[in-house]
């Protein structure tokens, strides 16, 4: 290779061009990746930061501003005029505020503080509550709580174990019912007690024969209690109405907003996709600033650079938002076309679909489709779904369209729902029934999907 430096110069030029393109490319990818609420906040902030951007509101296109503002001074002072920034800050109401929800521990502390307790009892109660996990179970034994309380009190008097047990019993009487239990059996007993069922057959079975109950050994339990297997099953049905994880009803996550980015509606027999972006700030180039920028020859140095950068940034953002909108609509249009049977007939008819397949059809990169599907939701006639719901692998069928893995799981759920409770279908039979419908699937795969759906085995589902 010649040592005249030219190859190195060429590589350097290519590298600089690549670096120059990257910031805008990354910004465009970020905009595509953003869910609607995040994009809403981003555009609101851009309105504040860039004087070339202006909010479009109904009927304001022909309205002239009556403010006497020196726009050249505003522009060259990096958009910091007194009073003008406040107008944009008021527009931050576009972003919904998430209201904080109270946690399980907040509810338990509220109930603890309603009791008339001395400092010693209060510290024991706080220590118990502090060791309850989000499912509502106590995660340590009385001895550890005793040691922790003694350490907090810092006096020479020792804490008795019966004090711990007494306060634990008081906490276990709090809402939600079944709280602060040390295992599943105890939380079920607490809930039955709170229902006034202490001493009943369900309560005695849980207390004395929990393993047999869990394994559905109705005949053994019937013989033990001198009753019929049907009576045992009725008792088990009552136990099944209890909450195995009572703390989760206060688990956080209910404060997360889900706003659909897209909407699918059926109009005159056709499925029409629209963008649910009415809450987004509508942006345009400010006519006033654009007029000033047209005479950039009057400005020099940093002022001229500032004008160019802000104008280019504003133009690019408006174009990027429109491109994002166009790309999302194209992706969803293809999904609707591919999954029409799902929209018409339901989950069992969901077809397999991959990101690569959509990208190939739209002639875009696979990562673009991935960003479109990220944390985006679509409102459809069948409900609200994340876009990722429509992507999954699948199975070939005999003489018909392929079916997705979600479609297969839906069929399994339907077969179980329609079975005879006294003679439930086992995994082999489910696989045979699916194969009869043209879906070839192994028994072990049926078992895996059944477990994912939270459906018990045929033996455990059997009714007497």
Beta strands, then each sheet from edge to edge (+ up, - down):
strand 1: 53-55
strand 2: 262-267
strand 3: 270-275
strand 4: 283-285
strand 5: 377-380
strand 6: 383-386
strand 7: 394-395
strand 8: 403-404
sheet 1: 1+ 4-
sheet 2: 3+ 2- 5- 6+
sheet 3: 7+ 8-
end
